[in-house]
Amino acid sequence: RKHIKCYASNADECLGKAMALYQDGRRGLALRELEGADLENASVEQQCRIYYNMCCCYTSQGDLESAQIALRSAIGLGMDYETARLDPTLIKMEVSPQVRIQLKKFAETTKKNVALGSTAPKYKATRVSNDPTRPGYKPSSLNPLDDVEGVGIDTSIPAVLARVVAVVIIAILLFAALFFGGLEVFQ
């Protein structure tokens, strides 16, 4: 497989690269490409296409909530779900019939809400870039507590062991109380 560089410089390049990655079976990279698109400099039509393709990528990964958020953004910009679903220049949505029906109903409801003037929040990519050459790069840490600020949890081995011992003692005492309480009740 050839490597396709992510984060294109314009929306058309982004759409083309994402489509190639998706068709190559690298859907996670296709999604990263779409999330890295420069939406501020994209036309409304390009934004619709990007959001719809993001919806397809999310559904292929089983993330229906994120798919609906992206679909809501596309419909809010004027995209028609049924037209997009049949457009051969967009990513083909590969989902079960149940999910397809659910998304169709969601799209119809969203379209009605947009027609009534309700404004839906636009999708915002919140992922932090793993590419050190991109803005937003944040080195990742293997310790999940590094991302938590102000928690004050001591992660040293003695502190962890003390918490584990405390939980085990509480569990034993609770078991004994419930066991003997049950014996008294059922006699």
Phi, psi and chi 1 to 4 in degrees:
 res  aa     phi    psi   chi1   chi2   chi3   chi4
   1 ARG       -  139.2  -65.1 -177.7 -178.2 -171.7
   2 LYS   -88.1  150.5   63.5 -179.1 -176.6  175.6
   3 HIS   -86.1  129.6  176.9   69.9      -      -
   4 ILE  -109.9  119.8  -59.3  173.8      -      -
   5 LYS   -67.8  134.8 -175.5 -179.4  177.9 -158.7
   6 CYS   -83.1  169.7  -72.6      -      -      -
   7 TYR    63.6   75.5  -58.6  110.2      -      -
   8 ALA   -71.9  161.9      -      -      -      -
   9 SER   -81.2  -22.2   60.2      -      -      -
  10 ASN  -138.7  170.1   66.2   46.9      -      -
  11 ALA   -64.4  -40.6      -      -      -      -
  12 ASP   -64.2  -42.3  -74.9  -30.0      -      -
  13 GLU   -62.2  -43.7  -83.8 -176.2   55.0      -
  14 CYS   -58.8  -46.9  171.5      -      -      -
  15 LEU   -62.5  -42.5  -74.1  162.4      -      -
  16 GLY   -64.7  -44.3      -      -      -      -
  17 LYS   -66.5  -41.2  -72.6 -178.1  179.4 -175.8
  18 ALA   -63.3  -41.4      -      -      -      -
  19 MET   -62.3  -43.6 -178.8   73.4  106.0      -
  20 ALA   -64.3  -42.8      -      -      -      -
  21 LEU   -63.9  -43.3  -73.6  164.6      -      -
  22 TYR   -62.7  -45.8 -170.3   90.0      -      -
  23 GLN   -67.9  -24.4  -70.6  172.0  -16.5      -
  24 ASP   -83.1   -1.2 -164.5   31.1      -      -
  25 GLY    89.5    4.2      -      -      -      -
  26 ARG  -101.5   73.1  -61.9 -173.0  -76.9  176.2
  27 ARG   -72.3  -33.1  -65.4  177.2  175.6  157.9
  28 GLY   -63.5  -41.6      -      -      -      -
  29 LEU   -68.7  -35.4  -71.6  175.5      -      -
  30 ALA   -62.0  -42.4      -      -      -      -
  31 LEU   -64.1  -43.1 -178.7   58.8      -      -
  32 ARG   -60.9  -38.7  -78.8 -176.3   47.7 -155.1
  33 GLU   -61.8  -45.3 -178.2   69.8   40.2      -
  34 LEU   -67.9  -39.3  -67.6  164.8      -      -
  35 GLU   -66.9  -25.5  -73.2  177.6  -22.8      -
  36 GLY   -87.9    4.8      -      -      -      -
  37 ALA   -68.0  146.8      -      -      -      -
  38 ASP   -85.9   88.0 -178.2   12.6      -      -
  39 LEU   -71.9  -25.5  -67.7  172.6      -      -
  40 GLU   -65.9  -30.8  -68.4  179.1   12.9      -
  41 ASN  -102.2    9.9  -65.9  -39.9      -      -
  42 ALA   -96.5  150.0      -      -      -      -
  43 SER   -72.1  168.2   69.1      -      -      -
  44 VAL   -61.8  -41.0  172.2      -      -      -
  45 GLU   -62.4  -43.4  179.6 -173.1  -11.3      -
  46 GLN   -63.6  -40.6  -70.2  169.8  -31.8      -
  47 GLN   -62.1  -43.1  -71.0  179.6   30.4      -
  48 CYS   -58.3  -45.0  -73.4      -      -      -
  49 ARG   -65.1  -40.6  -62.2  167.8   68.7   79.9
  50 ILE   -64.7  -47.1  -71.9  169.3      -      -
  51 TYR   -63.4  -41.6  -74.6  131.4      -      -
  52 TYR   -64.6  -43.4  178.7   78.9      -      -
  53 ASN   -63.8  -35.3  -75.5  -15.7      -      -
  54 MET   -63.3  -41.5  -72.5  172.0   70.0      -
  55 CYS   -57.2  -44.7  173.7      -      -      -
  56 CYS   -63.8  -41.8  -67.3      -      -      -
  57 CYS   -63.6  -44.2  -71.1      -      -      -
  58 TYR   -63.4  -42.2  -79.0  124.1      -      -
  59 THR   -66.0  -33.9   56.3      -      -      -
  60 SER   -66.8  -22.6   74.5      -      -      -
  61 GLN   -96.3   -1.4  -64.9  177.9  -13.6      -
  62 GLY    83.2   12.4      -      -      -      -
  63 ASP   -97.1   80.9 -172.4   -6.0      -      -
  64 LEU   -68.1  -35.2 -168.3   58.8      -      -
  65 GLU   -63.6  -46.8 -175.7  177.8  -11.5      -
  66 SER   -66.4  -34.9  -65.1      -      -      -
  67 ALA   -62.1  -41.8      -      -      -      -
  68 GLN   -66.7  -36.8  -71.5  175.0  -25.4      -
  69 ILE   -63.6  -45.2  -67.5  169.7      -      -
  70 ALA   -65.9  -41.3      -      -      -      -
  71 LEU   -63.8  -39.9 -177.4   58.3      -      -
  72 ARG   -60.1  -40.6 -179.7 -175.6  -59.0  132.1
  73 SER   -64.9  -42.0  -64.8      -      -      -
  74 ALA   -64.8  -44.4      -      -      -      -
  75 ILE   -67.0  -37.6  -68.0  170.7      -      -
  76 GLY   -61.6  -25.8      -      -      -      -
  77 LEU   -90.4   -1.0  -69.9  169.5      -      -
  78 GLY   109.6    5.4      -      -      -      -
  79 MET   -76.3  141.5 -176.2 -155.5   75.3      -
  80 ASP   -97.3  124.0 -179.8   59.8      -      -
  81 TYR   -60.0  -47.8  172.9   71.3      -      -
  82 GLU   -65.1  -39.0  -74.0  -59.4  -42.8      -
  83 THR   -65.1  -44.0  -56.6      -      -      -
  84 ALA   -65.0  -39.2      -      -      -      -
  85 ARG   -60.9  -30.7 -155.6  170.5   63.3   76.3
  86 LEU   -96.4   -3.4  -58.5  173.2      -      -
  87 ASP   -75.1  117.8 -172.7  -18.9      -      -
  88 PRO   -72.1  -12.6   24.4  -30.7      -      -
  89 THR   -86.1   -5.0   64.0      -      -      -
  90 LEU  -105.9  163.7  -64.6  173.5      -      -
  91 ILE   -62.6  136.1  -68.5  175.9      -      -
  92 LYS   -80.7  125.0 -175.9  175.4 -171.1  -97.8
  93 MET   -74.0  120.3 -170.2  174.8  -65.2      -
  94 GLU  -111.6   92.1  -60.5  170.7    1.8      -
  95 VAL  -138.4  168.8  -65.1      -      -      -
  96 SER   -71.4  159.1   67.7      -      -      -
  97 PRO   -58.5  -34.4  -23.8   31.4      -      -
  98 GLN   -64.5  -44.1  -66.1   87.1   -3.5      -
  99 VAL   -67.8  -38.6  171.6      -      -      -
 100 ARG   -60.6  -43.4 -171.8  177.4  -47.7  -90.9
 101 ILE   -64.4  -43.1  -69.4  168.4      -      -
 102 GLN   -62.2  -44.0 -172.8  174.7    1.0      -
 103 LEU   -66.9  -35.9  -76.2  174.4      -      -
 104 LYS   -63.9  -44.9 -177.6  177.8  180.0 -179.1
 105 LYS   -64.3  -40.9  -72.9 -179.3 -178.2  178.4
 106 PHE   -61.4  -43.8  176.5   81.3      -      -
 107 ALA   -64.0  -40.6      -      -      -      -
 108 GLU   -64.2  -44.4  -70.4  169.0   -3.4      -
 109 THR   -63.9  -43.8  -57.3      -      -      -
 110 THR   -63.5  -40.8  -57.6      -      -      -
 111 LYS   -62.9  -41.1 -170.3  173.6 -176.7  179.0
 112 LYS   -63.9  -43.0  -73.5  177.3 -171.2  174.4
 113 ASN   -63.1  -39.3  -70.4  -20.7      -      -
 114 VAL   -66.2  -40.6  167.6      -      -      -
 115 ALA   -64.4  -31.9      -      -      -      -
 116 LEU   -80.5   -6.2  -67.0  173.3      -      -
 117 GLY    97.3    4.4      -      -      -      -
 118 SER   -74.8  140.4   73.7      -      -      -
 119 THR  -103.2  127.1   56.3      -      -      -
 120 ALA   -96.3  143.1      -      -      -      -
 121 PRO   -65.0  139.7   22.2  -29.3      -      -
 122 LYS   -76.5  152.2  -74.2 -171.0  178.0  179.8
 123 TYR   -65.8  136.3  177.3   85.8      -      -
 124 LYS  -127.3  122.9  -78.2  -93.1 -162.3 -163.2
 125 ALA   -70.2  129.8      -      -      -      -
 126 THR  -113.9    4.0   56.5      -      -      -
 127 ARG   -70.2  146.0  -69.5 -170.7 -179.2 -173.6
 128 VAL   -90.6  136.0  175.9      -      -      -
 129 SER   -66.6  136.9  174.2      -      -      -
 130 ASN   -95.8   -1.3  -69.7  -21.2      -      -
 131 ASP   -95.0  114.3 -179.4   -0.4      -      -
 132 PRO   -63.2  -13.9    6.5   -8.9      -      -
 133 THR   -88.6   -7.2   62.6      -      -      -
 134 ARG   -97.2  149.8  -62.2  -76.9  -59.4  163.8
 135 PRO   -64.1  145.9  -12.5   19.3      -      -
 136 GLY    90.6    6.6      -      -      -      -
 137 TYR   -65.8  132.5  170.7   71.3      -      -
 138 LYS  -136.8  118.5  178.8 -179.7  177.0 -174.1
 139 PRO   -61.4  136.0    4.5   -5.7      -      -
 140 SER   -88.1  153.8   61.9      -      -      -
 141 SER  -120.5  150.6  168.9      -      -      -
 142 LEU   -79.1  -16.9  -64.2  177.4      -      -
 143 ASN   -88.6  112.4 -174.9   -6.9      -      -
 144 PRO   -65.8  -18.8   20.7  -28.6      -      -
 145 LEU   -78.5  -10.7  -65.4  176.6      -      -
 146 ASP   -66.0  -27.7  -76.1   -9.1      -      -
 147 ASP   -83.6  -11.3  -65.8  -24.7      -      -
 148 VAL   -93.3  125.3 -179.8      -      -      -
 149 GLU  -100.3  136.4  -65.6  179.1   14.5      -
 150 GLY    71.1   19.2      -      -      -      -
 151 VAL   -75.6  -41.6  172.1      -      -      -
 152 GLY    75.8   28.9      -      -      -      -
 153 ILE   -91.4  126.6  -63.7  175.2      -      -
 154 ASP   -79.4  119.8 -174.1    0.9      -      -
 155 THR  -100.6   13.3   58.9      -      -      -
 156 SER   -71.1  158.0   65.8      -      -      -
 157 ILE   -60.0  -46.3  -68.0  176.4      -      -
 158 PRO   -60.5  -38.0  -21.6   29.8      -      -
 159 ALA   -67.4  -41.3      -      -      -      -
 160 VAL   -64.5  -44.8  171.2      -      -      -
 161 LEU   -61.7  -39.3  -72.5  175.3      -      -
 162 ALA   -62.8  -40.8      -      -      -      -
 163 ARG   -67.2  -39.8  -72.5 -167.8  -63.8  -88.1
 164 VAL   -63.7  -45.2  169.3      -      -      -
 165 VAL   -61.8  -41.8  167.4      -      -      -
 166 ALA   -61.8  -42.3      -      -      -      -
 167 VAL   -65.6  -41.7  168.3      -      -      -
 168 VAL   -64.2  -43.9  168.8      -      -      -
 169 ILE   -62.4  -44.7  -70.2  171.6      -      -
 170 ILE   -61.7  -41.0  -69.3  170.3      -      -
 171 ALA   -64.2  -41.5      -      -      -      -
 172 ILE   -65.2  -45.5  -70.2  170.5      -      -
 173 LEU   -63.2  -42.3  -67.2  173.4      -      -
 174 LEU   -64.6  -42.7 -172.8   59.1      -      -
 175 PHE   -60.1  -46.5  171.8   77.2      -      -
 176 ALA   -62.0  -43.8      -      -      -      -
 177 ALA   -62.6  -45.4      -      -      -      -
 178 LEU   -67.9  -37.9  -69.6  173.0      -      -
 179 PHE   -63.8  -52.0  179.2   77.7      -      -
 180 PHE   -71.1  -32.5  -70.9  114.6      -      -
 181 GLY   -63.7  -39.0      -      -      -      -
 182 GLY   -66.2  -37.0      -      -      -      -
 183 LEU   -63.6  -39.1  -73.2  177.7      -      -
 184 GLU   -67.8  -39.2  -67.9  -66.4  -37.6      -
 185 VAL   -70.1  -40.3  169.9      -      -      -
 186 PHE   -94.6   16.9  -67.9  109.6      -      -
 187 GLN   -88.2      -  -81.4 -173.9   -9.9      -
